Every structure is written in structure tokens, then in C-alpha cells.
Amino acid sequence: MYVIFAYLGGGYALALKVFAFCLLPIFCIWWSDAMGGWTGARLGAPSITAESPGCVVYFLGWTLLLVPIIACLVRRFFI
């Protein structure tokens, strides 16, 4: 839905950016156990020394995916 709304509201470039934003949370939701099992250095980032529980990765994936909706609701009702 995010990608469709982005395309309708801002065109192809915005839809591509939104798609890229949605990839990590979707991977965290679908493959939470596998992503939680990553340890070591990744792409120059600091080393991850311990595995993360899959349920935490799953929850944070959903949280990151829902942040735009939560931000829109806060903006609409509180600002």
C-alpha cells in the first residue's frame, strides 16, 4: 500500500524510495529468526557480538513498518 500511495502522490522516484524503505522491515518480519542470527561485522558497521531473539526482530520489523502510519496519526490529531 505504501508504494501505491507513494506512486500516486509523488511518482515513480518516490515509489522506488518507499519500496527501498519497506524492504528491511519486511525481511525482518518474514525471516526474523534468520536475521536475528546474524553476528559479526556487516558493511563496515560495528560488530554484532550476540544473536537477537527472532521475536524481537519480528516486533521491531513491524514497528519500523508502521512508523509512517503512526507519524501521520500523531500529526493529524496532535499537531
Steps between C-alpha positions, in 0.01 A plus 500: 500500500782742583651461154166552324424814698851630442467443126163674486620789713852553377577287198746225419802639689314530830344155456848353453627670817203375699552148364864513611391619847255209532748225412683476835185487717343240271815286516498535881138383512527210256842368603527621861687195630754507217556875532531472877774244453736741324818575692828663405572810295267600215586762238739692722252520789611422855519131581192322631624269773185307595194360325168680538183307583278456195196638682684829568604530135140426396359765736753764392430422134131570553582810701720640224240415236223677693699814590366702200139422595561587866673824397206598279252431779702701752530786253128494422369486855766669712665765283 
